Amino acid sequence: MRPRLLAVASATLALVLSACSGSESSGDPEGFNEADVAFASDMIPHHAQALVMVDLTLGRDLEPEVAELTEQIRAEQTPEIEQMADLLEEWGEPVPETSRDHANAHGDGHVAQGPDMPGMMSAEDMSALADASAARF
């Protein structure tokens, strides 16, 4: 059931992004608005955290369904991050840093996220996940 939910969420995201980037969906003559910028800026760290969680699966003995899901997430989230970053750059907006950025790769891998960001795991939750046994993971 999770792969189906992920597929629906990814399809919804693709539709939202395509709608956000079209000039007909926005009152701004440049083809984007503050909501588009906020959405892309929030989704980049959200997707990057999903990829960090996928990275935590490397070397773990996973159920086949979970392994398939992790590869699906990796395959879908990476290009979506790139698409949103490209849009932000095109719009002249800053691209948020994430724990997957090269600049952050030498530290502990944690980039603070706003506490009001729905769907984000806390640093404590991420640490607990990283330290979890294979079965609990």
C-alpha positions in Angstrom: 0.0 0.0 0.0 2.9 2.4 0.7 4.2 2.3 -2.9 0.8 3.2 -4.1 0.5 6.1 -1.7 4.0 7.3 -2.7 3.0 7.1 -6.4 -0.1 9.1 -5.8 1.8 11.7 -3.8 4.5 12.0 -6.5 1.9 12.3 -9.2 0.2 15.0 -7.2 3.4 16.9 -6.7 4.2 16.7 -10.4 0.8 18.2 -11.2 1.2 20.9 -8.6 4.6 21.8 -9.9 3.5 21.9 -13.5 0.6 24.1 -12.5 2.8 26.4 -10.4 5.2 27.0 -13.2 2.7 28.0 -15.8 2.1 31.7 -16.4 -1.7 31.1 -16.8 -2.0 29.9 -13.2 -0.5 33.0 -11.7 -1.3 36.7 -11.6 2.4 37.5 -12.0 3.6 38.2 -15.5 6.8 36.2 -14.9 4.7 33.1 -14.4 5.3 32.5 -10.7 4.1 33.9 -7.4 5.1 33.8 -3.7 3.1 30.6 -3.2 5.1 28.9 -6.0 8.4 30.0 -4.4 7.3 28.9 -0.9 6.2 25.5 -2.2 9.4 24.8 -4.0 11.5 26.2 -1.1 9.7 24.0 1.4 9.7 20.8 -0.7 13.4 20.8 -1.5 14.4 20.1 2.2 11.4 17.8 2.6 12.5 15.7 -0.4 16.2 15.9 0.7 15.3 14.5 4.1 13.5 11.6 2.4 16.7 10.9 0.5 18.7 11.0 3.8 16.3 8.3 5.1 16.8 6.3 2.0 20.6 6.6 2.5 20.1 5.2 6.0 18.8 1.9 4.4 22.1 1.2 2.7 23.7 -1.9 4.1 20.6 -2.9 6.0 18.8 -6.2 5.4 15.4 -4.9 4.2 12.2 -6.6 3.3 11.9 -6.7 -0.6 8.9 -4.2 -0.5 10.9 -1.7 1.6 14.0 -2.0 -0.6 11.8 -1.4 -3.7 10.2 1.6 -2.0 13.6 3.1 -1.2 14.7 2.8 -4.8 11.5 4.3 -6.0 11.9 7.3 -3.6 15.6 7.8 -4.7 14.5 7.6 -8.4 11.6 10.1 -8.0 12.8 12.5 -5.3 16.2 13.4 -6.8 14.9 14.8 -10.2 12.0 16.6 -8.3 14.6 18.3 -6.1 16.6 19.3 -9.3 13.4 20.6 -11.0 12.4 22.7 -8.0 16.0 24.1 -7.6 16.0 24.9 -11.3 12.7 26.8 -11.0 13.9 28.8 -8.0 17.1 29.7 -9.8 15.1 30.7 -12.9 12.9 32.9 -10.7 16.0 34.5 -9.2 15.1 33.0 -5.7 17.5 31.4 -3.3 17.7 27.6 -3.3 17.5 26.3 0.3 20.4 24.3 1.7 19.8 20.7 2.6 21.6 18.0 4.5 22.5 16.5 1.1 24.4 19.6 -0.1 28.1 19.3 -0.6 28.7 22.2 1.8 26.9 20.3 4.5 28.4 16.9 3.7 31.4 17.4 6.1 29.4 18.2 9.2 26.8 16.1 11.0 24.5 16.2 8.0 21.8 18.2 9.8 20.5 21.4 8.5 17.9 23.0 10.8 14.4 23.0 9.4 11.6 25.2 10.6 9.6 23.7 13.4 6.4 24.4 11.5 7.4 22.3 8.5 4.8 19.5 8.2 6.1 16.1 7.5 9.7 16.7 8.6 11.4 14.5 11.1 13.2 16.1 14.0 16.9 15.7 14.5 16.1 13.4 17.4 13.9 11.3 15.2 16.5 11.1 12.5 19.1 10.0 15.0 16.8 7.3 16.4 16.1 6.1 12.9 19.9 5.9 12.1 20.5 4.0 15.3 17.6 1.6 15.0 18.2 -2.1 14.7 17.4 -3.6 11.2 14.1 -5.0 12.5 13.0 -1.8 14.2 14.1 0.3 11.2 
